[in-house]
Amino acid sequence: MTNILTLNNVSKTYKLGQPNQITVLDQVNLNVEKGEVVGLIAPSGAGKSTLLHISGLLDNADHGQVKIDDVDHTNLHDRKRTKTRRQDIGFIYQFHHLLPEFNAIENLILPQLADGVSKPNSLQRAMDLLVSVNLEDRAYHRPAELSGGEQQRVAFCRAMVNSPKLLLADEPTGNLDPDTAMHVFELLMKLVRKTGMSAVIATHNYELSQLMDRQIALKKGKIVEV
């Protein structure tokens, strides 16, 4: 089975002023197979955001190797890392980060245009995604006109609009009430399963983590299977 994400002996230490420092990741090893959905369970401050940022090429490890779809990106030029982020990795955060001056469908069209997709094709792809999360009737509403759950569903679609190989989500339903969180998360999982992409999803919610293929945790800078 092909690994979409591979971390080999990845370490990250933050210096808080001499001689204080904190090791957030300590020789972490992780393989995420094609089509596999992994739940990352860890409390705030355990290093899960750091792990996701390094996995998504938003940050550099101090030591170790990061491979995306079996290509070593550890020492690649920034332009090549940026291209991989744009084409192969989708990001979802706790807050939706939608562009407020654009409506829902425009928020999905813009990333495609930046990647060279034609406007008619980008419009069709955007509407197809909105239909898949039951938001076709909200396509021309701006973020401020959407509920929290609707905003996050649009953010899910935006993360997937360029058909990434890897989805990285950091507490994607953390700002929602429990009932809405479960509903929105089930829609996310439906989208992920339909596309066959790989995903690492950080959550505090053990119930949500049970919907994933396997669960891992971060303890004292190490990954352990749950």
C-alpha positions in Angstrom: 0.0 0.0 0.0 1.3 3.5 -0.9 2.0 5.9 1.9 0.7 9.4 1.2 2.4 10.8 4.3 5.5 9.5 5.9 7.3 11.1 8.8 10.7 9.6 9.7 12.3 10.6 13.1 10.8 14.0 13.0 11.8 16.3 15.9 10.9 19.9 16.8 12.1 22.0 19.7 11.1 25.5 20.6 13.6 27.7 22.4 12.0 29.8 25.1 15.2 31.7 25.9 18.4 30.2 27.2 18.6 27.7 28.7 14.9 26.9 28.5 13.5 24.9 25.6 10.7 22.5 25.0 10.8 19.5 22.7 7.3 19.2 21.2 8.1 16.3 18.8 10.7 13.8 19.7 11.7 11.5 16.8 8.2 11.0 15.6 7.4 8.3 13.0 4.1 8.1 11.2 2.8 6.5 8.0 -0.6 7.3 6.6 -1.6 5.1 3.7 -3.6 6.0 0.6 -7.3 6.4 1.6 -6.6 6.0 5.3 -8.2 8.4 7.8 -6.2 8.8 11.1 -7.5 10.5 14.2 -5.0 12.5 16.2 -6.1 12.8 19.8 -4.2 15.2 22.0 -4.8 18.0 24.5 -3.9 21.6 23.8 -0.2 22.1 24.0 0.7 18.5 23.2 2.1 19.4 19.8 -0.7 18.3 17.4 -0.7 21.7 15.5 3.0 21.5 15.1 2.7 17.9 13.8 0.1 19.0 11.3 2.1 22.1 10.2 5.2 20.0 9.6 3.2 17.3 7.8 1.6 20.0 5.6 5.0 21.7 4.8 3.9 24.9 6.6 6.8 24.5 9.1 10.2 22.8 9.0 11.3 20.1 11.4 14.6 20.5 13.2 15.5 16.9 12.3 13.9 14.1 10.3 12.3 13.5 7.0 8.9 14.4 5.6 7.6 12.6 2.5 4.4 13.4 0.6 3.3 10.6 -1.8 6.7 9.0 -1.5 8.6 12.2 -2.5 11.0 13.6 0.1 10.1 17.2 0.7 12.5 17.8 3.6 15.0 19.9 1.7 13.1 20.9 -1.4 13.1 24.5 -2.5 10.2 26.6 -1.2 8.6 26.9 -4.6 8.3 23.1 -4.9 7.0 22.9 -1.4 4.4 25.6 -2.1 3.3 23.7 -5.3 2.8 20.6 -3.3 0.8 22.5 -0.6 -1.4 24.0 -3.3 -2.0 20.9 -5.4 -1.7 17.9 -3.0 -2.6 19.1 0.5 -5.9 20.4 1.9 -6.1 22.3 5.2 -9.0 22.7 7.6 -8.8 24.8 10.8 -11.0 25.3 13.8 -12.0 28.7 12.4 -13.3 28.7 8.8 -11.0 31.5 7.4 -13.3 32.1 4.5 -12.8 35.3 2.6 -15.6 37.6 4.0 -16.0 39.7 0.8 -16.8 36.7 -1.4 -19.7 34.4 -1.3 -19.5 30.6 -0.7 -19.1 29.6 -4.3 -16.5 32.3 -5.0 -14.5 31.1 -2.0 -14.3 27.7 -3.8 -13.7 29.1 -7.3 -10.7 31.3 -6.4 -8.3 28.5 -5.4 -9.1 26.7 -8.6 -8.4 29.7 -10.8 -5.1 30.2 -9.0 -4.3 26.6 -10.0 -5.1 27.2 -13.6 -8.6 25.7 -13.8 -11.0 27.4 -16.2 -13.8 29.4 -14.8 -16.6 27.1 -16.2 -14.9 24.0 -14.8 -14.2 25.7 -11.5 -17.8 26.8 -11.1 -19.0 23.3 -11.8 -16.6 21.7 -9.3 -17.5 24.3 -6.7 -21.3 23.7 -7.1 -20.8 19.9 -7.0 -19.0 20.2 -3.7 -21.6 22.4 -2.2 -24.4 20.0 -3.3 -22.5 17.2 -1.6 -22.7 19.0 1.8 -26.3 20.2 1.2 -25.4 23.9 0.7 -26.4 24.5 -2.9 -29.1 26.9 -1.8 -26.5 28.9 0.2 -24.0 29.2 -2.7 -24.4 32.9 -3.2 -24.4 33.9 0.5 -21.3 35.5 2.1 -19.8 33.9 5.2 -21.5 36.4 7.5 -24.8 35.2 6.2 -24.1 31.6 7.0 -24.3 29.7 10.3 -21.2 28.3 12.0 -21.9 24.9 10.7 -22.5 26.2 7.2 -19.3 28.2 7.3 -17.3 25.1 8.3 -18.9 23.0 5.6 -17.8 25.6 3.0 -14.4 25.5 4.5 -14.4 21.7 4.1 -15.3 22.1 0.4 -12.6 24.7 -0.1 -10.0 22.3 1.3 -11.0 19.6 -1.2 -11.7 21.8 -4.2 -8.3 21.1 -5.8 -8.6 17.3 -5.2 -5.7 17.0 -2.7 -4.1 13.6 -1.9 -3.8 14.5 1.8 -6.3 16.4 4.1 -5.0 17.9 7.4 -7.6 19.1 9.8 -7.0 20.8 13.2 -10.0 20.6 15.4 -12.3 21.1 12.4 -15.5 21.1 14.5 -14.1 22.6 17.7 -16.2 25.8 17.5 -19.5 24.0 17.0 -22.0 22.7 19.5 -22.0 18.9 19.9 -25.0 18.1 17.7 -23.9 20.4 14.9 -20.3 19.1 15.3 -21.4 15.5 14.8 -23.6 16.4 11.8 -20.8 18.4 10.1 -18.2 15.9 10.9 -20.3 13.1 9.3 -20.5 15.2 6.2 -16.8 15.7 6.2 -16.2 11.9 6.5 -18.6 11.3 3.7 -16.6 13.6 1.5 -13.3 12.1 2.4 -14.5 8.5 1.9 -16.0 9.5 -1.5 -12.8 11.0 -2.8 -10.5 8.3 -1.4 -8.1 10.8 0.0 -5.9 10.3 3.1 -6.5 12.4 6.1 -5.1 13.3 9.5 -7.7 14.9 11.7 -6.9 16.3 15.1 -9.8 16.3 17.6 -10.5 16.4 21.3 -13.7 14.5 20.7 -13.2 10.8 21.3 -16.7 10.0 19.8 -15.7 11.7 16.5 -12.4 9.9 16.5 -14.2 6.5 16.4 -15.4 7.3 12.9 -11.9 7.1 11.6 -9.8 4.1 10.6 -7.4 4.4 13.5 -6.5 6.7 16.4 -3.1 8.0 17.5 -2.1 10.2 20.4 0.8 12.5 21.2 2.4 11.8 24.6 5.6 13.5 25.7 6.5 14.2 22.1 6.0 10.6 20.9 3.2 9.1 18.8 1.4 6.2 20.3 -1.4 4.1 18.9 -4.7 4.4 20.9 
